């Protein structure tokens, strides 16, 4: 248990990632031609660099290479899974989500050793992709993606051996290869000067993070340059020597962090002292019997994770990918599944981090759908250990909720996990023994200072290292199924300093080592409807059952119910009977009752066609129905054929149109017991227009006004005569109009008498 990588085992050992130019040089010329034509990349044959280098420079400049937000969500999740596999992911077959990545020249495929397909993500994309919740926030990849161009250029220049040229992501490929190779990294640390090694170890002792003032104090730099953002680090000191090697990465604002990969190598030199203190804990455990009187055994988190992955497929439970899980949804899942709210919140955050809630999880050919149910618990534990999805220093641990800056809780996580790894299986240890190990660690004071600064920046309540470690051991690890608890919350006369106690489970011991989990039971039907999910089933096959199953028990096993109602619901949603049968057979062998139920449910007795209708017109007389159905002016308004007793009205036909056309055929339409009258109005009365007065306005000056002054005076004196003439003309017109109206009325009455 004293191995260097005990606290964070490697789940897989994939091949190393390749450089982008190396991948492009082995592609056929036809593939390069298709890629350049598709992305409209111009190749200049007069340049001194070859075609592969020119294409690589154009590819890393694509906006999706830095921020893949414009890609489909399933494609983004696949990209994250490839990054977590260090740039090489082996799948059984090419998934549909990889097509946008291949079209943009970001991911390449080649044949695998086991008959599958290897998806390759070149290093130039790895070093510039933004972080996500499943990524290590203090890992080298996450830090390189957020450094300034000057810092990235200095790191690339050191490992290139020459000045770095844009694009910097291509120049950082040699640095990535050196810093991700443990052997080469150990050699680089061994070649450090004594002052550089001493400074690096001092920063690691302070929790792996310092600000600029502390860095200058540690390297005893006499000259201090200050700007608007505070002190400026020297570009000629020991700190800069570590910075250009990538051992101490500056992050805005004025923070300098040791990457996790470098911290493991540097911390190995102080591991002997920590091993001695863990040996004291083991001696204390073996010396006495600390078995509790009451115990709370840890439950397997996998059934809960699968149950929520099935429930989130419902349309009412959709969650945006870039926000935290809504508290209302967490409460809803907790009530429906009968679990504690905090348990649901933790497993939900970790499930989202590994892509279990994405639609691509139903694909059994790519992660996470290709994982087995038995290894899903190890994936959840690894996602928690990375620290990008759940932060135990927060009141609400989900990192996507509120301020998204991760705290320095990773050091405390390592302390607790290392101490638990030293315990013998089946042995109980008091929490105070582990708390003493945390308090006496040389890194604890520095971690406390970092937690206080982080809490001030994030606006949350400050927790001490002991409180965070207690929350990790007694709450988080218990919810992950890694620790059993004893004598929690006892109020009797037992020694308060020696309670509670805890014990590492066999499941957690498998998580912390490279040993495979013991084989679990296979999936099987408990009765005619209940199906118990076994450890050998694939996650994608289990999630694919979501459209036609109901959840049963969610304890240490996941039971699902397949009944007639669920199958009918899936058939109505578009799934065929053969598809349902194949999905069930991929998880467990079909029983005879299930086979008969599927056969009966998928049997088609006939065909029915849906036609939109506006209403139904009752017509009892079959001759009238035939009249309305066959006449040209009404046949287009009704559905043919219509049921007996009336006619179905076509969609878009209103009652006005029906009443008017039926009345034209002599059929009166009744609505609510009364004859319906159309809303048409009588034509308006004819208006008699009066001839306008053609006299000119007096505002315009006439040409003859100056030569005929007497005429103007005469016109002004004859104004009453003009008014009398106009009034007489109007009276004559009114009399003529009245005479015309009387003649029309007389002719109308005569015609009516003749009609009678």
HELIX and SHEET records of a PDB file:
HELIX    1   1 UNK A   20  UNK A   25  1                                   6    
HELIX    2   2 UNK A   29  UNK A   39  1                                  11    
HELIX    3   3 UNK A   51  UNK A   59  1                                   9    
HELIX    4   4 UNK A   63  UNK A   66  1                                   4    
HELIX    5   5 UNK A   68  UNK A   70  5                                   3    
HELIX    6   6 UNK A   73  UNK A   84  1                                  12    
HELIX    7   7 UNK A   96  UNK A   98  5                                   3    
HELIX    8   8 UNK A   99  UNK A  103  1                                   5    
HELIX    9   9 UNK A  123  UNK A  126  1                                   4    
HELIX   10  10 UNK A  140  UNK A  144  1                                   5    
HELIX   11  11 UNK A  149  UNK A  160  1                                  12    
HELIX   12  12 UNK A  168  UNK A  171  1                                   4    
HELIX   13  13 UNK A  173  UNK A  179  1                                   7    
HELIX   14  14 UNK A  182  UNK A  190  1                                   9    
HELIX   15  15 UNK A  194  UNK A  205  1                                  12    
HELIX   16  16 UNK A  212  UNK A  218  1                                   7    
HELIX   17  17 UNK A  238  UNK A  244  1                                   7    
HELIX   18  18 UNK A  260  UNK A  267  1                                   8    
HELIX   19  19 UNK A  268  UNK A  270  5                                   3    
HELIX   20  20 UNK A  271  UNK A  287  1                                  17    
HELIX   21  21 UNK A  302  UNK A  311  1                                  10    
HELIX   22  22 UNK A  315  UNK A  317  5                                   3    
HELIX   23  23 UNK A  327  UNK A  337  1                                  11    
HELIX   24  24 UNK A  341  UNK A  353  1                                  13    
HELIX   25  25 UNK A  359  UNK A  362  5                                   4    
HELIX   26  26 UNK A  373  UNK A  386  1                                  14    
HELIX   27  27 UNK A  409  UNK A  421  1                                  13    
HELIX   28  28 UNK A  431  UNK A  440  1                                  10    
HELIX   29  29 UNK A  444  UNK A  458  1                                  15    
HELIX   30  30 UNK A  465  UNK A  471  1                                   7    
HELIX   31  31 UNK A  472  UNK A  476  3                                   5    
HELIX   32  32 UNK A  477  UNK A  479  1                                   3    
HELIX   33  33 UNK A  496  UNK A  498  5                                   3    
HELIX   34  34 UNK A  506  UNK A  512  1                                   7    
HELIX   35  35 UNK A  539  UNK A  543  1                                   5    
HELIX   36  36 UNK A  546  UNK A  548  5                                   3    
HELIX   37  37 UNK A  564  UNK A  572  1                                   9    
HELIX   38  38 UNK A  577  UNK A  585  1                                   9    
HELIX   39  39 UNK A  592  UNK A  601  1                                  10    
HELIX   40  40 UNK A  622  UNK A  630  1                                   9    
HELIX   41  41 UNK A  632  UNK A  635  1                                   4    
HELIX   42  42 UNK A  655  UNK A  664  1                                  10    
HELIX   43  43 UNK A  703  UNK A  705  5                                   3    
HELIX   44  44 UNK A  709  UNK A  717  1                                   9    
HELIX   45  45 UNK A  719  UNK A  755  1                                  37    
SHEET    1   A 3 UNK A  88  UNK A  91  0                                        
SHEET    2   A 3 UNK A 117  UNK A 121 -1                                        
SHEET    3   A 3 UNK A 107  UNK A 111 -1                                        
SHEET    1   B 3 UNK A 209  UNK A 211  0                                        
SHEET    2   B 3 UNK A 255  UNK A 257 -1                                        
SHEET    3   B 3 UNK A 249  UNK A 251 -1                                        
SHEET    1   C 2 UNK A 225  UNK A 227  0                                        
SHEET    2   C 2 UNK A 230  UNK A 232 -1                                        
SHEET    1   D 4 UNK A 295  UNK A 296  0                                        
SHEET    2   D 4 UNK A 483  UNK A 486 -1                                        
SHEET    3   D 4 UNK A 501  UNK A 504 -1                                        
SHEET    4   D 4 UNK A 429  UNK A 430 -1                                        
SHEET    1   E 4 UNK A 524  UNK A 525  0                                        
SHEET    2   E 4 UNK A 530  UNK A 532 -1                                        
SHEET    3   E 4 UNK A 558  UNK A 561 -1                                        
SHEET    4   E 4 UNK A 550  UNK A 554 -1                                        
SHEET    1   F 2 UNK A 613  UNK A 618  0                                        
SHEET    2   F 2 UNK A 646  UNK A 650 -1                                        
SHEET    1   G 2 UNK A 670  UNK A 671  0                                        
SHEET    2   G 2 UNK A 674  UNK A 675 -1                                        
END                                                                             
